Every structure is written in C-alpha cells, then in structure tokens.
Amino acid sequence: MTESVEQVAEKLGLFARVGLFYRQVVSELRKVVWPTRKQLTTYTAVVLVFVSFVIAVVSLIDLVLGRLVFWVFG
C-alpha cells in the first residue's frame, strides 16, 4: 500500500517538509505554459483598456450621483 504525500510529510522534519514543498512548487512551475511576448503584450493591453473603461464608468456614476445629492440636499 502506498503512502499519501500527507503521511510522508508528517514523518519528515520541518526542514525536510519545507524542502519538499519547494521541490513540488518548482515541479509544478515547470508544467506551466508561459505566454509569448506577443501574447503577454496583448493581454496587458486588454487589461489596461478594460480597467480604464471601468474607471471611466465608475467616475461618471460618481459624478452623476454627487451632483444629484448636491441638487437634492442643496
């Protein structure tokens, strides 16, 4: 019967568990498909445009509601 990772980790000392954690992190990062420079530039541009749009909408709503409150309460 094979032992689970949790059971093996419980038997290890603190430094061995930390080492195991970092080895697993590096192993998982090697599996990641990293974007190309062109994809990264495109994704960044899309995010900046979207955030700018949301900022504009929220600012417009804030301006309208602020003026409405000042009109109602003088």
N, C-alpha and C positions, 0 to 999 in steps of 0.2 A: 504494500500500500504506500503510495507516495504522500509525502507531507506537503501541506499547503505552504505558501510563502509566509503567511502569518505565523504558522507553527515554527518554521525555521527561524524567523526573525525573533521570536520570543526566546529562543535558545541562545541567540547571539548577544554579545555585549553591546554597549552603547556605540562605540566607535565602529564596530562591525556593521551595526544597523545603519549608521549614517553612511558608511561606505557603500553598502548595498543599495541604499536609497539613491545615491548619486550615480551609481552604475546603471540603475534602472532608468533614471532620468536621461542619461546620455544615450542609452539604448533606444528609448522612445523618440528622442530628438533626431536620431539617425533615420527614423522611419518617416519623418515629416517631409512632405513635398513642398519645398520652398518656392515662392513665386519668382519669376524672372524680373529683371529690372523694369521691363516694359509693363508687365502686369502690376508691379508694385507702384509704378508711376500712375497708371490708370486708376487703380484702387484708391490711391491717395487723393487724386483729383476728384473722384466721385465723392469721397467722404467730405472733402473741403467744400464742394459745391452744395452738398446736402446740408451740412452744418450751417453754411451761410444762409441757405434758404430758410431753415428752421429759425435761425436768429432773426431774420427779417420778419417772418410771420409773428414770432413772439413779440418783437419790438412794436410791430404795427398794432397787435392786440393790446399791448400795454399802453400805447399812446391813445388809442380809442377809449379804452376803459378809464384811463386817467382823466381825459377831457370830459368824459361822461360824468364821472364822480364830481369833478370841479363844477360842472354845469348844474348838477342836481343839488349839491351842498353849498354852492357859491364860493 
